[in-house]
Each structure stands twice: as C-alpha cells, then as structure tokens.
Amino acid sequence: MMDEIFITEDELDYLTNVPSTVCEKPVFYKSQMNFEEAVKACNGITLEEFSKLLDEAIIRLMPDP
C-alpha cells in the first residue's frame, strides 16, 4: 500500500514548469596566451618536452651495450 504524498501549489509549479533551457549559452573568449604559455602557467609540460624526457629516461635505463 502506497502512502499519500501531499505537495503545495508552489512545489507543483516548480516540478511541472520546467524551463526550456537549463543553462546559459556558452561564452566564447579568446585567450591572451598561446598554448605553450598556458601550459607553462599551470606548471605543465608540452608533448614535445614529455617526449624528450621519456627518451632521456629510456636511454638512462637501457644504455647501448
């Protein structure tokens, strides 16, 4: 047996009148930094730097005989 649930008119209005959009339109902006500068700003490394570091690590771990 189900219990009856009572809601107010305000709750009914809130639940039935769903807005057509749930978020604002996206705002596009042009960054003042290029990709390289943005990576450096967040203490990251670029793919090229990562590749170079990886190559150096492989050479240290597996030197030529």
VENGITA-V905409 format. One record per pair of residues at least 24 apart in sequence whose C-alpha atoms are under 10 Angstrom apart, sorted by the first residue. I is the first residue (numbers start at 1). J is the second residue. Records with the same first field share a line. If there is no record, write none. Layout:
I->J  J
This chain:
none
